[in-house]
C-alpha cells in the first residue's frame, strides 16, 4: 500500500505555495476531478477529467478566491482512498463575501501507482453559491 497521507501532505503543501506543477505530478493523466457531480454553478467545483482540468481548477480558484486560512485538520487513509478534513476561510473576490468551511471533506482515490485517480470536495455548496451572488 502506498502512503497516501504522504502524497496528500505533498499536495496540500504545494497548494500552499501555489505550486500546481507538483500537484499535477501526483495525479493520473485521466484523473476524475469533482467526480459524482452532474454540473456545478460554482466555477471552481466544475467536474472534469485530466490534468488540464485540474490545472484549470487551481487557476480558477486562485483567480476567484482570496484564501485567508487553509488548514488540513486530519487525513484518514485506507488502501486506495483517503479523506482529508480541511478548514478554510476565503473571500470571493468579485463579491467580497466570505466562505468559511470547517472540516470540509476532500475525498481522494488512488491508483496502483499511488497517483490520484479521482477527487471531490464535499463543500457547503449552498454557502459557496450564496457567496458568489452580488448583493
Buried (B, 14 or more C-beta within 10 A) or exposed (E): EBEBEEBBBBBBEBBEEEBBEBBBEBBBEEBBBBBEBEEBEBBBBBBBBBBEBBBBBBEBBBEBBEBEEBEBEEBEBEEBEBBBBBBBBBBBEEBEBEBBBEEBBBBBBBBEEBBBBBBBBBBBBEEBBEBBEEE
